[in-house]
Amino acid sequence: MSAVTILENLRIIDPSRDLDETGTIVIEDGRIAAASADARNQGAPEGADVRDCAGLVAVPGLVDARVYTGEPGAEHRETIASASRAAAAGGVTSFIMMPDTDPVIDDIALVEYVLKTARDKALVNVYPAAALTKGLAGEEMSEFGLLLEAGAVCLTNGRAPLHDTLILRRALTYAREFDAVIALESRDRYLGANGVMNEGLFASWLGLSGIPREAEIIPLERDLRIAALTRGKYHAAKISVPESAGAIRAARGRGADVTCGISINHLSLNENDIGEYRSFFKLSPPLRSEDDRNAMVDALADGTIDIIVSSHDPQDVDTKRLPFADAADGAIGLETLLSAALRLHHSGRVPLKRLISAMSTRPAEIFGLDAGTLKPGAKADIALLDLDEPWLVSEDSIVSRSKNTPFENARFSGRAIETYVGGRRVYAR
């Protein structure tokens, strides 16, 4: 790698500076020296690697705030290294790794293991999230201070909702002392406990038990009240119905410090995609109605929803190639996050700068990561995009070790062409 790399004739989109213009990016020693329309006027130093990138769009490398891997404990599904390769192929330069591993990341030794493995083997930046409760059992708080000091960037109970409101109150109060974010999924332990898809007419046609919207709304409203009570930082990890977006708006109106995210699957797909019991579409929360999907797109566009996540959750044949009701929840998504989101841009539903902000700048802000910007001095984490290149998702093209994508055989327009992490090109199509 040359000490100086110059990317010319790019459309540069940097939500952190409200920037959208054609210009040049200058990378020096792994950091951005300049990224603007007038950057090229400085001239190219001798020996610089100058690349003409006409027709491409440069954005801050994407930041995926909810990624599950199999390492440690289930490396046959995904390793940190293989997840990083999938991330790089999707323009993702940083991701937050969930603590749902075996053993659970509830100890500083496990946080250190993730960080060391990432340093040694990963192509992109990997940030561990620590378990909010020991063993993710929801019964006893983990050692927040030690885990955060070791390098964890947030606290979460992973796939498991937290049902004990007293523990949640104590956790939000304690985490406030460290300015830490608590990120939780909302799912009532009784409502729809045996459900496998969205409750409604389509579930009845398929003969499958349903999960009502209230199973998400009621615990979310409870959590938001506790967040306001404690003045802690609360992040609703994955919402899926418009009433949840309304609850977020109301909580902010009361002064609560709350943010929220949504899976790209819930912006791109609906319950009808399940078709004839296609288990790759079995997700948590379940895919909702088309009206719900459209309302969530609007909530993203108006800023109610802060971020988009892939919710990358690799599963193997033993857990997915089963009858729908018996299959595990979850789908991979690191490689398709960007392209699926670009559908919203191409349809005119969400402005491109807003999309990039939701997948890069905003998650970096919420979780305090050194990412999500192209401002001078920042790490040169960059994704170069072709907004219009057509491509077909096939099993053979998937980089992830697991192949459980809900977008198999989907046709997309737009993808990452090159990905840079710390100024080093880690992916080129």
matplotlib code that plots the C-alpha trace (Angstrom):
import matplotlib.pyplot as plt

x = [0.0, 1.3, 1.6, -0.6, -3.7, -5.8, -9.3, -10.5, -13.7, -16.0, -19.3, -18.6, -21.5, -20.6, -23.7, -21.4, -20.7, -23.9, -21.8, -22.8, -20.5, -18.1, -14.5, -11.4, -10.4, -6.8, -5.6, -2.3, -0.9, -4.3, -6.2, -8.2, -6.2, -9.0, -12.3, -14.1, -14.5, -11.4, -9.1, -7.5, -6.3, -3.5, -1.7, -0.5, 2.8, 5.4, 4.8, 1.1, -1.3, -3.8, -7.1, -9.8, -13.1, -15.5, -19.0, -18.6, -19.9, -17.7, -19.4, -18.1, -17.7, -20.9, -21.3, -23.5, -24.6, -26.1, -24.0, -24.0, -21.1, -20.5, -17.1, -16.5, -18.5, -20.1, -17.4, -19.0, -21.7, -19.4, -16.0, -15.0, -12.7, -15.4, -17.9, -15.3, -14.9, -18.6, -18.7, -16.0, -17.8, -20.9, -19.1, -19.2, -16.0, -17.1, -19.5, -20.7, -20.6, -23.3, -22.4, -24.6, -21.6, -20.5, -19.3, -21.3, -19.3, -20.0, -16.3, -13.4, -11.4, -14.0, -14.0, -10.3, -10.5, -12.8, -10.6, -7.4, -9.0, -10.2, -6.8, -5.2, -7.7, -10.4, -10.4, -12.7, -13.1, -14.9, -16.3, -17.6, -20.9, -21.0, -23.8, -26.0, -26.7, -24.6, -25.1, -27.8, -30.1, -31.7, -31.2, -27.9, -26.1, -22.7, -19.7, -20.4, -17.4, -14.8, -16.4, -16.5, -13.0, -11.9, -13.3, -17.0, -18.9, -22.4, -24.4, -27.1, -29.0, -28.6, -31.4, -33.0, -35.4, -35.0, -38.2, -37.2, -37.9, -36.0, -32.8, -33.5, -33.9, -30.7, -28.8, -29.8, -28.9, -25.5, -24.7, -25.4, -22.3, -20.2, -22.2, -22.9, -25.8, -28.1, -29.5, -32.4, -34.9, -38.5, -40.5, -43.1, -42.4, -46.0, -47.8, -47.2, -44.8, -45.6, -46.0, -43.7, -44.9, -46.9, -50.4, -53.0, -55.0, -51.9, -50.8, -54.2, -54.1, -50.7, -52.0, -49.2, -49.5, -49.1, -47.1, -49.2, -47.8, -48.5, -45.8, -43.3, -45.2, -46.0, -42.5, -41.0, -43.3, -42.4, -38.7, -39.0, -40.7, -37.9, -35.3, -37.0, -37.2, -33.4, -32.2, -30.1, -29.2, -31.6, -31.5, -34.4, -32.4, -35.0, -38.5, -41.0, -44.4, -45.5, -46.8, -43.3, -42.0, -44.8, -43.7, -40.2, -41.4, -43.5, -40.6, -38.4, -41.1, -40.9, -37.2, -36.0, -32.5, -33.7, -32.7, -33.9, -32.9, -34.6, -33.4, -33.1, -35.3, -38.2, -37.7, -37.4, -39.7, -43.1, -45.0, -46.1, -42.5, -42.8, -44.7, -45.0, -43.2, -39.8, -37.8, -35.1, -37.9, -38.4, -37.1, -37.4, -39.3, -41.4, -41.9, -44.9, -47.6, -46.9, -48.7, -46.3, -43.3, -44.3, -44.9, -41.4, -39.9, -41.6, -40.3, -36.8, -37.1, -38.4, -35.6, -37.7, -35.8, -32.1, -30.2, -30.5, -28.8, -28.3, -29.1, -26.6, -27.5, -25.8, -27.7, -26.8, -28.8, -29.5, -31.3, -32.9, -33.8, -36.7, -40.4, -41.1, -42.4, -39.3, -36.6, -34.4, -35.0, -32.4, -30.8, -27.4, -27.3, -23.8, -23.4, -26.9, -27.5, -26.3, -28.0, -31.3, -31.2, -30.5, -33.9, -35.4, -33.2, -34.0, -37.8, -37.5, -38.7, -35.6, -32.9, -29.5, -27.8, -30.3, -29.8, -26.0, -26.4, -28.6, -26.0, -22.8, -22.7, -25.6, -24.7, -21.1, -22.6, -24.9, -22.3, -19.3, -17.3, -14.4, -16.2, -19.0, -17.3, -15.0, -13.8, -10.1, -8.2, -10.6, -9.6, -9.9, -12.8, -14.5, -16.9, -16.9, -20.3, -21.8, -25.4, -26.7, -24.7, -27.1, -26.4, -28.1, -27.7, -26.8, -25.6, -22.2, -21.6, -22.2, -19.0, -20.4, -20.0, -23.7, -26.1, -29.4, -30.2, -33.8, -32.6, -31.5, -32.0, -33.0, -32.0, -30.4, -29.2, -26.1, -23.3, -19.9, -17.1, -14.2, -13.9, -11.1, -10.3, -7.6, -6.7, -6.0, -8.1, -9.6, -12.2, -12.3, -15.0]
y = [0.0, 3.4, 5.9, 8.2, 7.0, 9.5, 8.5, 10.9, 11.9, 10.4, 11.5, 11.9, 11.4, 12.1, 12.6, 13.6, 16.8, 17.0, 16.6, 15.4, 16.6, 15.4, 15.5, 13.7, 11.7, 11.8, 9.0, 9.4, 6.7, 5.1, 8.3, 10.8, 13.9, 15.4, 14.5, 17.2, 18.9, 21.0, 18.3, 17.6, 21.2, 20.4, 18.2, 14.7, 14.0, 11.9, 8.2, 8.6, 5.9, 7.8, 6.1, 7.3, 6.3, 8.0, 6.7, 5.5, 6.9, 7.1, 6.8, 6.2, 2.5, 1.0, 0.2, -2.8, -2.6, -6.1, -9.1, -12.6, -15.0, -18.6, -18.0, -19.1, -22.3, -22.7, -21.9, -24.2, -21.5, -18.4, -17.3, -13.8, -14.0, -15.3, -12.7, -10.0, -11.2, -11.1, -7.6, -6.3, -7.7, -5.7, -2.4, -2.9, -1.7, -2.0, -4.3, -4.9, -8.5, -9.9, -11.9, -14.9, -17.3, -20.4, -19.4, -16.2, -12.9, -12.0, -12.1, -9.8, -12.8, -13.3, -9.6, -9.7, -12.9, -11.3, -8.2, -10.3, -12.6, -9.6, -8.0, -11.1, -12.4, -9.9, -7.7, -5.1, -3.5, -5.8, -4.4, -6.8, -6.2, -7.6, -9.6, -7.5, -10.4, -13.4, -16.2, -14.0, -15.6, -12.3, -13.0, -11.3, -8.3, -8.8, -6.7, -3.6, -1.6, -4.3, -5.4, -1.8, -1.2, -4.3, -3.0, -3.8, -1.0, -1.6, -4.0, -6.3, -9.4, -10.5, -12.6, -13.0, -10.3, -9.0, -9.6, -8.5, -4.8, -4.4, -5.7, -3.4, -0.4, -1.2, -1.9, 1.4, 3.3, 1.6, 1.9, 5.6, 6.0, 4.7, 6.6, 3.2, 2.1, -0.8, -2.4, -4.8, -6.6, -6.4, -9.6, -10.5, -13.9, -15.0, -13.2, -15.3, -17.5, -20.4, -18.2, -18.6, -15.8, -12.6, -13.1, -12.5, -13.9, -15.3, -17.2, -18.7, -19.8, -21.5, -23.1, -21.5, -20.0, -16.2, -13.6, -10.4, -7.0, -6.4, -8.9, -6.2, -3.0, -3.7, -4.6, -1.8, 0.8, -0.6, -0.4, 3.2, 4.2, 2.7, 4.5, 7.8, 7.0, 6.2, 8.7, 5.9, 5.4, 2.8, 1.4, -0.6, -3.0, -4.1, -2.7, -3.9, -2.2, 1.4, 1.5, 0.9, 3.8, 5.9, 4.8, 5.9, 9.3, 9.7, 8.7, 11.3, 13.8, 13.0, 13.6, 10.0, 9.3, 6.5, 5.4, 2.5, 0.3, -1.9, -4.9, -4.5, -7.5, -5.6, -2.7, -5.0, -8.0, -8.9, -11.9, -12.9, -13.7, -16.8, -18.3, -22.1, -22.3, -21.0, -21.2, -18.7, -16.1, -17.2, -14.2, -12.5, -10.3, -12.0, -10.4, -8.1, -7.0, -4.9, -1.9, -2.3, -2.4, 0.7, 2.5, 1.5, 2.9, 6.2, 6.1, 5.6, 8.5, 10.9, 10.0, 8.2, 5.1, 5.9, 3.0, 0.0, -3.3, -6.5, -8.7, -11.1, -14.5, -17.5, -20.8, -24.1, -26.9, -28.6, -25.5, -24.1, -27.0, -28.0, -27.6, -23.8, -24.1, -26.0, -23.9, -21.5, -17.8, -15.7, -14.9, -13.8, -10.2, -8.6, -9.0, -7.8, -5.0, -2.3, -3.6, -4.2, -0.7, 0.8, -0.5, 2.3, 4.8, 3.6, 3.7, 7.2, 6.3, 7.3, 9.8, 8.3, 10.5, 9.5, 5.8, 6.1, 8.0, 5.1, 2.5, 4.4, 7.8, 7.3, 3.9, 5.2, 8.1, 6.0, 3.5, 5.9, 4.3, 5.8, 5.4, 6.8, 9.8, 11.0, 14.1, 14.9, 13.1, 10.2, 6.6, 5.9, 3.4, 3.9, 2.0, 2.7, 2.0, 1.5, 2.5, 0.9, -2.3, -5.2, -8.5, -11.7, -13.2, -16.9, -19.4, -19.7, -16.0, -15.8, -15.3, -16.2, -19.8, -20.1, -19.6, -18.8, -15.6, -14.5, -12.8, -16.0, -15.3, -11.7, -9.2, -6.0, -2.8, -1.4, -2.9, -2.2, -2.2, -1.6, -1.5, 0.3, -0.2, 2.1, 3.1, -0.5, -2.0, -5.2, -5.9, -5.3, -6.9]
z = [0.0, -1.0, 1.9, -0.1, -2.1, -4.1, -5.2, -7.9, -9.6, -6.9, -5.7, -2.0, 0.5, 4.1, 6.4, 9.3, 7.4, 5.5, 2.4, -1.1, -3.9, -6.6, -5.5, -4.4, -1.3, -0.2, 2.1, 4.0, 6.4, 6.9, 7.6, 5.5, 4.7, 2.6, 1.2, -0.8, -4.1, -3.7, -2.3, -5.6, -6.0, -3.5, -6.2, -5.9, -4.1, -5.8, -5.6, -4.7, -5.9, -8.0, -9.0, -11.3, -9.6, -12.1, -11.7, -8.1, -4.8, -1.7, 1.7, 5.2, 5.7, 6.9, 10.7, 11.4, 15.1, 15.4, 14.2, 15.5, 14.9, 15.8, 17.5, 20.1, 20.2, 16.8, 14.3, 11.7, 11.3, 11.3, 12.6, 13.3, 10.3, 7.9, 9.2, 8.5, 4.9, 4.4, 6.0, 3.7, 0.6, 1.7, 2.3, 6.1, 7.8, 11.4, 13.2, 16.8, 17.7, 19.9, 23.1, 22.2, 22.0, 23.8, 26.3, 26.6, 26.5, 30.1, 31.3, 30.4, 29.1, 26.4, 25.5, 25.2, 23.1, 20.6, 20.3, 19.9, 17.4, 15.4, 15.5, 14.2, 11.7, 10.8, 7.8, 9.4, 12.8, 15.3, 18.5, 21.1, 22.9, 26.5, 28.1, 30.2, 32.5, 33.4, 30.9, 29.2, 31.8, 32.8, 36.5, 37.6, 36.2, 34.7, 35.8, 33.6, 34.6, 34.0, 30.7, 29.3, 30.5, 28.7, 25.4, 25.2, 23.5, 24.8, 27.0, 25.6, 26.4, 22.8, 21.4, 24.8, 26.0, 29.6, 31.5, 35.1, 35.3, 38.5, 36.9, 34.0, 36.3, 38.1, 34.9, 33.3, 36.4, 36.7, 33.0, 33.2, 35.4, 32.5, 29.8, 28.3, 26.0, 26.9, 23.7, 24.1, 21.9, 23.0, 23.2, 25.8, 27.4, 27.3, 24.4, 21.4, 23.3, 20.9, 17.9, 14.8, 12.5, 12.5, 13.8, 11.1, 8.2, 6.4, 9.5, 9.7, 6.1, 6.7, 9.9, 11.9, 15.4, 15.4, 17.4, 18.0, 17.6, 21.3, 22.1, 20.9, 21.9, 25.5, 26.7, 24.6, 26.3, 29.7, 28.9, 27.6, 30.9, 32.9, 30.6, 31.4, 35.1, 35.3, 32.7, 31.2, 27.5, 26.0, 22.5, 21.1, 19.0, 16.5, 16.1, 13.5, 13.9, 13.6, 17.1, 18.3, 16.3, 17.9, 21.4, 20.6, 19.5, 22.7, 24.9, 23.3, 23.8, 27.5, 27.5, 27.5, 26.0, 23.6, 20.2, 18.0, 15.1, 12.6, 10.6, 6.9, 6.5, 8.0, 5.6, 2.5, 3.2, 4.5, 5.8, 2.4, 1.5, 3.7, 0.9, 1.3, 4.7, 3.6, 6.8, 5.7, 6.3, 9.9, 11.9, 15.3, 15.4, 12.7, 9.3, 9.5, 7.0, 3.9, 5.6, 8.6, 6.3, 4.5, 7.8, 9.0, 5.9, 6.6, 10.2, 8.9, 6.4, 9.0, 11.5, 14.1, 13.4, 13.9, 12.4, 10.1, 11.0, 9.1, 12.2, 10.6, 12.3, 10.6, 10.9, 9.4, 7.7, 11.0, 12.3, 9.2, 6.9, 9.1, 9.2, 9.5, 13.1, 14.2, 12.4, 14.2, 13.8, 12.0, 8.6, 7.4, 6.1, 6.1, 2.3, 1.4, 3.9, 1.5, -1.7, 0.0, 1.5, -1.9, -3.0, -0.8, -2.6, -6.1, -5.3, -4.0, -0.5, 1.5, 0.4, -0.1, 2.4, 5.1, 4.2, 4.6, 7.8, 9.2, 8.2, 9.1, 10.8, 13.2, 14.6, 15.2, 17.1, 19.3, 20.3, 20.4, 17.7, 15.7, 12.4, 10.3, 8.8, 6.0, 7.8, 7.6, 10.3, 10.6, 9.9, 6.2, 6.5, 3.1, 0.9, -2.8, -4.3, -7.8, -7.2, -10.4, -10.9, -11.3, -9.5, -8.5, -5.0, -5.4, -2.9, -4.7, -4.3, -0.6, 1.4, 4.8, 6.0, 6.4, 3.5, 5.2, 3.3, 2.7, -0.5, -2.4, -6.1, -5.4, -8.0, -6.7, -8.3, -6.5, -4.4, -2.8, -5.4, -3.1, 0.7, 2.6, 6.3, 7.7, 4.2, 3.2, 0.5, 2.0, -0.7, -4.5, -6.6]

ax = plt.figure().add_subplot(projection="3d")
ax.plot(x, y, z, "-o")
ax.set_aspect("equal")
plt.show()
